[in-house]
């Protein structure tokens, strides 16, 4: 198979879809790999390293797109890249279509086979390609929150863990999945007063068993969320419904109740955001203030640590890329139900129901046996 990897175009995005090690594995199996020049520089991988691994280096993205059967990216194609979409080139990238109607329609109109790795699911319910980025985003959310509470800036000027005679900051995490768990561990390590709100009662029991009184747990209801956010110093929203738009569980009134100088980190912004006040920001302009609360809503948070993120991402994705290349896209989808669940658009149709319902678009059932 002819595989291409292009330089990411999203603001502040310096991750890359393939490492030289990934390239070497694909080339050893008889596949050809073309890398857009400088695609890996932000993650610390020079063109010479890719060439040594057996890749062809191409100076422009257009040729890489045109000559590849499978394009491997990290983030979704941007509007400037829609011109490259076609029916003969499949795309493997973190698409998060439920928050991006223009891209969804562009993929359908172009007839592109689009695979969203964040939707790959194992039989035990684990999302193996979402987990590593979620863990990074969760840790970063806690670190970012701690920094934004400090001065200079509009934060309250608080040390997250307090000191003797001064209570720690009150941190609230909405969601108890991979992001929420990683954020919780980091915040506990910083000695914050942590409350986790979730509708997963079993997970809350596990947290209590592990952390005891160091973490307060609450079952998620609108009243509970309003109660814990009132006067909170830091809120981290880590709610995920795979493939669907994040529900807006935090109202504007709830944000206002946190008070001046509080911080809200919305990791769910990739899927539309969980607060009424959330809107996408960027690594170059990461924060804004609404209702007196400092908001951090960067959709590609792990892009701030591209070396770590790229290594974690590519090690998790390589087995699936090898399957797609060795078997061909359609046969690989047919043979792996978990991979098939990641199919989002196919031959001019939208095959992911939650996205269709979000945008009021027509859809057709997934033609492969992956949907459960």
ZIVENBEL-V843472 format. One record per residue. RES is the residue in one letter. SS is DSSP state (helix for helix, strand for strand, loop for the rest). PSI is psi in degrees with one decimal (999 if undefined). D_LAST is the distance of its C-alpha to the last C-alpha in Angstrom with 1 decimal. Layout:
# ZIVENBEL-V843472
res->(RES | RES)
ss->(SS | SS)
psi->(PSI | PSI)
d_last->(D_LAST | D_LAST)
This chain:
# ZIVENBEL-V843472
res->(X | X | X | X | X | X | X | X | X | X | X | X | X | X | X | X | X | X | X | X | X | X | X | X | X | X | X | X | X | X | X | X | X | X | X | X | X | X | X | X | X | X | X | X | X | X | X | X | X | X | X | X | X | X | X | X | X | X | X | X | X | X | X | X | X | X | X | X | X | X | X | X | X | X | X | X | X | X | X | X | X | X | X | X | X | X | X | X | X | X | X | X | X | X | X | X | X | X | X | X | X | X | X | X | X | X | X | X | X | X | X | X | X | X | X | X | X | X | X | X | X | X | X | X | X | X | X | X | X | X | X | X | X | X | X | X | X | X | X | X | X | X | X | X | X | X | X | X | X | X | X | X | X | X | X | X | X | X | X | X | X | X | X | X | X | X | X | X | X | X | X | X | X | X | X | X | X | X | X | X | X | X | X | X | X | X | X | X | X | X | X | X | X | X | X | X | X | X | X | X | X | X | X | X | X | X | X | X | X | X | X | X | X | X | X | X | X | X | X | X | X | X | X | X | X | X | X | X | X | X | X | X | X | X | X | X | X | X | X | X | X | X | X | X | X | X | X | X | X | X | X | X | X | X | X | X | X | X | X | X | X | X | X | X | X | X | X | X | X | X | X | X | X | X | X | X | X | X | X | X | X | X | X | X | X | X | X | X | X | X | X | X | X | X | X | X | X | X | X | X | X | X | X | X | X | X | X | X | X | X | X | X | X | X | X | X | X | X | X | X | X | X | X | X | X | X | X | X | X | X | X | X | X | X | X | X | X | X | X | X | X | X | X | X | X | X | X | X | X | X | X | X | X | X | X | X | X | X | X | X | X | X | X | X | X | X | X | X | X | X | X | X)
ss->(loop | strand | strand | strand | strand | loop | loop | loop | loop | loop | loop | loop | loop | loop | loop | loop | loop | loop | loop | helix | helix | helix | helix | helix | helix | helix | helix | helix | loop | loop | loop | strand | strand | strand | strand | strand | loop | loop | loop | loop | helix | helix | helix | loop | loop | loop | helix | helix | helix | helix | helix | helix | loop | loop | loop | strand | strand | strand | loop | loop | helix | helix | helix | helix | helix | helix | helix | loop | loop | strand | strand | strand | strand | strand | strand | loop | loop | loop | helix | helix | helix | helix | helix | helix | loop | loop | loop | loop | loop | strand | strand | strand | strand | strand | loop | loop | helix | helix | helix | loop | helix | helix | helix | helix | helix | helix | helix | helix | helix | helix | loop | loop | loop | strand | strand | loop | helix | helix | helix | loop | loop | loop | loop | loop | loop | loop | loop | helix | helix | helix | helix | helix | helix | helix | helix | helix | helix | helix | helix | helix | helix | helix | helix | helix | helix | helix | helix | helix | loop | loop | loop | loop | loop | loop | loop | loop | loop | loop | loop | loop | loop | loop | strand | loop | loop | strand | loop | loop | loop | strand | strand | strand | strand | strand | loop | loop | loop | helix | helix | helix | helix | helix | helix | helix | helix | helix | helix | helix | helix | loop | loop | loop | strand | strand | strand | strand | strand | strand | loop | loop | helix | helix | helix | helix | helix | helix | helix | helix | helix | helix | helix | helix | helix | helix | strand | strand | strand | strand | strand | loop | loop | helix | helix | helix | helix | helix | helix | helix | helix | loop | loop | loop | loop | strand | strand | strand | strand | loop | loop | loop | loop | loop | loop | loop | loop | loop | loop | loop | loop | strand | loop | helix | helix | helix | helix | helix | helix | helix | loop | loop | loop | loop | strand | strand | strand | strand | helix | helix | helix | helix | helix | loop | loop | loop | strand | loop | loop | loop | loop | loop | strand | loop | loop | loop | loop | loop | strand | strand | strand | strand | loop | loop | strand | strand | strand | strand | loop | strand | loop | loop | helix | helix | helix | helix | helix | helix | helix | helix | helix | helix | helix | helix | helix | helix | helix | helix | helix | helix | helix | helix | helix | helix | helix | helix | helix | helix | helix | loop | helix | helix | helix | helix | helix | helix | helix | loop | helix | helix | helix | helix | loop | loop | strand | strand | strand | strand | loop | loop | strand | strand | loop | loop | helix | helix | helix | helix | helix | helix | helix | loop | loop | loop | loop | loop | loop | loop | loop | loop | loop | loop | loop | loop)
psi->(147.6 | 114.6 | 136.4 | 149.8 | 122.5 | 159.9 | 136.6 | 142.8 | -12.7 | 145.0 | 125.4 | 9.2 | 109.8 | 10.9 | 168.5 | 147.5 | -22.4 | 141.2 | 165.6 | -36.7 | -41.1 | -43.3 | -46.8 | -39.8 | -41.5 | -43.8 | -37.7 | -22.4 | 7.7 | 9.7 | 155.4 | 141.5 | 129.6 | 129.5 | 130.5 | 134.5 | 134.0 | 7.6 | -33.9 | 1.4 | -40.1 | -23.2 | 4.5 | 18.1 | 114.3 | 157.4 | -37.0 | -33.1 | -39.0 | -42.5 | -40.4 | -27.7 | -7.0 | 6.9 | 153.9 | 139.7 | 124.7 | 129.6 | -22.0 | 147.9 | -34.7 | -42.5 | -38.6 | -47.3 | -46.6 | -34.3 | 5.1 | 147.0 | -25.4 | 122.5 | 128.0 | 118.7 | 172.2 | -63.1 | 168.2 | 151.0 | 136.8 | 172.2 | -36.9 | -16.3 | -5.8 | -30.8 | -21.1 | -11.5 | 136.7 | 177.3 | -14.2 | -5.4 | 117.0 | 152.7 | 130.6 | 104.3 | 155.2 | 102.4 | -39.1 | 54.7 | -26.2 | -14.6 | 10.8 | 81.5 | -43.1 | -42.7 | -42.6 | -47.7 | -35.4 | -41.4 | -42.1 | -47.4 | -34.5 | -10.8 | 22.0 | 138.0 | 112.3 | 126.9 | 124.0 | 102.4 | -21.7 | -12.5 | -2.8 | 129.3 | 133.0 | 162.9 | -27.4 | 5.9 | -5.0 | 141.2 | 94.7 | -25.9 | -9.8 | -33.7 | -48.9 | -39.2 | -32.6 | -41.1 | -41.6 | -45.9 | -38.8 | -45.1 | -42.9 | -37.0 | -42.1 | -43.2 | -44.9 | -44.2 | -43.0 | -40.1 | -41.5 | -19.4 | -16.3 | 166.3 | 157.5 | 159.4 | 178.4 | 0.6 | 171.5 | -10.1 | 43.4 | 145.6 | 125.9 | -40.8 | -0.9 | -170.7 | 178.4 | 125.8 | -7.6 | 122.6 | 153.5 | 165.7 | 150.5 | 115.6 | 131.7 | 130.7 | 122.2 | 109.6 | 143.7 | 23.9 | -152.1 | -43.6 | -51.0 | -39.6 | -43.9 | -40.6 | -42.2 | -46.7 | -41.8 | -42.2 | -38.8 | -41.2 | -25.5 | 5.1 | 26.3 | 162.2 | 109.1 | 132.1 | 128.2 | 127.7 | 127.3 | 156.8 | 4.6 | 91.1 | -37.2 | -43.0 | -38.8 | -37.4 | -39.6 | -39.9 | -42.7 | -43.5 | -36.7 | -40.3 | -12.5 | -131.0 | -1.5 | -18.4 | 128.4 | 137.9 | 143.3 | 140.7 | 137.0 | 121.6 | 161.0 | -39.8 | -40.4 | -46.0 | -43.6 | -40.0 | -46.8 | -25.9 | -20.8 | 110.1 | 3.8 | 149.0 | -33.7 | 132.3 | 132.6 | 120.5 | 117.7 | 40.8 | 135.3 | 126.8 | 102.1 | 125.5 | -3.9 | 161.9 | 136.4 | 131.8 | 143.0 | 86.8 | -15.8 | 115.6 | 167.6 | -38.9 | -39.2 | -41.4 | -46.5 | -34.2 | -18.1 | -31.4 | 164.8 | 134.8 | -0.4 | 168.0 | 135.9 | 120.8 | 113.4 | 91.1 | -22.1 | 1.2 | -24.2 | -33.0 | 25.3 | -20.0 | 147.2 | 0.3 | 147.1 | -23.4 | -4.2 | 140.3 | 150.0 | 136.3 | -164.9 | 168.1 | -29.3 | -22.5 | 72.2 | -20.4 | 157.6 | 162.0 | 128.0 | 134.2 | 29.0 | -1.5 | 133.5 | 123.6 | 135.7 | 111.1 | 56.2 | 119.1 | -31.2 | 58.3 | -46.6 | -12.5 | -16.3 | -17.9 | 66.7 | -34.8 | -52.7 | -45.7 | -43.3 | -43.6 | -40.9 | -42.5 | -49.4 | -32.6 | -33.5 | -33.5 | -21.7 | -44.3 | -35.5 | -36.4 | -39.2 | -39.6 | -44.8 | -41.1 | -44.7 | -41.6 | -16.5 | 152.3 | -51.0 | -40.7 | -37.8 | -40.5 | -38.0 | -32.8 | -14.8 | 100.3 | -34.2 | -40.5 | -39.6 | -30.6 | -20.2 | -8.6 | 126.0 | -44.0 | 149.1 | 120.5 | 45.7 | 13.4 | 151.4 | 126.2 | 13.2 | 106.7 | -45.8 | -36.5 | -42.8 | -42.2 | -33.3 | -40.5 | 2.0 | 35.9 | 156.6 | 151.3 | 162.2 | 151.1 | 147.0 | 124.9 | -6.3 | 163.4 | 26.4 | -28.9 | 131.0 | 999)
d_last->(29.1 | 30.9 | 29.3 | 30.7 | 30.7 | 32.5 | 34.1 | 32.2 | 33.7 | 32.4 | 35.2 | 35.7 | 32.9 | 34.4 | 31.4 | 30.8 | 27.8 | 29.5 | 32.2 | 35.0 | 33.4 | 30.2 | 32.4 | 34.3 | 31.2 | 30.1 | 33.7 | 34.2 | 31.5 | 33.4 | 31.7 | 33.8 | 33.2 | 35.0 | 35.3 | 36.9 | 40.1 | 39.9 | 36.1 | 36.1 | 39.4 | 37.9 | 36.0 | 39.1 | 38.5 | 41.3 | 41.3 | 43.5 | 40.9 | 38.4 | 41.1 | 42.0 | 38.4 | 38.7 | 37.3 | 39.2 | 40.2 | 40.2 | 42.1 | 40.0 | 36.4 | 36.8 | 37.6 | 34.7 | 32.3 | 34.1 | 34.4 | 30.9 | 27.9 | 25.6 | 26.6 | 25.6 | 26.2 | 25.6 | 25.6 | 24.7 | 27.4 | 30.0 | 31.9 | 34.5 | 32.0 | 30.5 | 33.4 | 31.9 | 28.5 | 28.3 | 26.3 | 27.6 | 26.5 | 23.0 | 22.6 | 21.0 | 21.7 | 20.6 | 20.3 | 19.4 | 19.3 | 19.0 | 22.6 | 23.9 | 24.2 | 27.0 | 25.0 | 22.0 | 24.5 | 26.4 | 23.5 | 22.7 | 26.4 | 27.0 | 24.3 | 23.0 | 20.0 | 18.9 | 16.6 | 16.3 | 16.4 | 15.9 | 12.1 | 11.8 | 9.9 | 11.0 | 9.7 | 12.0 | 10.6 | 13.5 | 13.8 | 16.6 | 18.1 | 18.1 | 19.8 | 23.2 | 23.8 | 22.9 | 25.4 | 28.0 | 27.5 | 27.8 | 31.0 | 32.3 | 31.7 | 33.9 | 36.5 | 36.6 | 37.0 | 39.8 | 41.6 | 41.3 | 42.9 | 45.9 | 48.8 | 49.8 | 47.3 | 46.3 | 44.8 | 46.5 | 48.2 | 46.6 | 45.9 | 42.4 | 43.7 | 47.0 | 50.1 | 52.5 | 53.5 | 50.9 | 47.4 | 44.3 | 42.2 | 39.5 | 36.0 | 32.9 | 29.4 | 26.6 | 23.4 | 23.0 | 20.4 | 21.6 | 23.9 | 25.3 | 25.9 | 27.7 | 29.8 | 30.7 | 32.0 | 34.1 | 35.5 | 36.4 | 38.1 | 40.1 | 41.1 | 39.7 | 39.1 | 35.3 | 33.1 | 29.3 | 27.6 | 24.0 | 21.9 | 20.5 | 23.3 | 22.4 | 22.8 | 26.0 | 27.4 | 26.8 | 28.7 | 31.5 | 31.7 | 32.0 | 34.1 | 35.9 | 38.1 | 37.6 | 34.4 | 34.2 | 30.9 | 30.1 | 27.3 | 26.1 | 27.7 | 29.6 | 32.8 | 32.0 | 31.2 | 34.4 | 36.3 | 35.3 | 35.8 | 39.2 | 41.6 | 39.0 | 40.1 | 36.8 | 33.3 | 30.3 | 27.1 | 24.0 | 21.3 | 18.0 | 15.0 | 13.1 | 13.5 | 15.4 | 19.2 | 20.6 | 22.1 | 25.9 | 26.6 | 30.1 | 32.6 | 35.8 | 37.8 | 35.9 | 36.6 | 40.2 | 40.5 | 40.0 | 43.4 | 45.2 | 44.3 | 41.0 | 38.1 | 34.6 | 32.1 | 28.9 | 26.5 | 23.8 | 25.9 | 23.6 | 21.2 | 24.2 | 25.8 | 25.9 | 29.6 | 31.5 | 33.9 | 31.6 | 31.9 | 31.4 | 34.3 | 34.9 | 36.4 | 39.7 | 39.8 | 37.4 | 38.7 | 39.9 | 41.3 | 40.1 | 41.5 | 43.5 | 40.4 | 39.8 | 36.3 | 34.6 | 31.6 | 31.3 | 27.8 | 28.3 | 29.8 | 29.3 | 31.3 | 34.4 | 34.1 | 33.2 | 34.5 | 32.4 | 29.3 | 29.6 | 30.1 | 27.1 | 24.8 | 26.0 | 25.9 | 22.2 | 21.4 | 23.8 | 21.6 | 19.1 | 22.1 | 23.7 | 20.8 | 20.8 | 24.5 | 25.0 | 22.5 | 22.5 | 19.8 | 18.2 | 18.5 | 17.1 | 13.9 | 13.8 | 14.5 | 12.2 | 8.4 | 9.0 | 11.7 | 10.1 | 8.0 | 11.6 | 12.9 | 14.5 | 17.2 | 18.0 | 21.3 | 22.3 | 19.2 | 16.9 | 13.3 | 12.0 | 12.1 | 13.4 | 16.1 | 17.1 | 17.5 | 19.6 | 21.9 | 22.0 | 21.1 | 19.9 | 16.5 | 15.0 | 11.5 | 10.4 | 12.5 | 10.9 | 8.2 | 6.3 | 3.8 | 0.0)
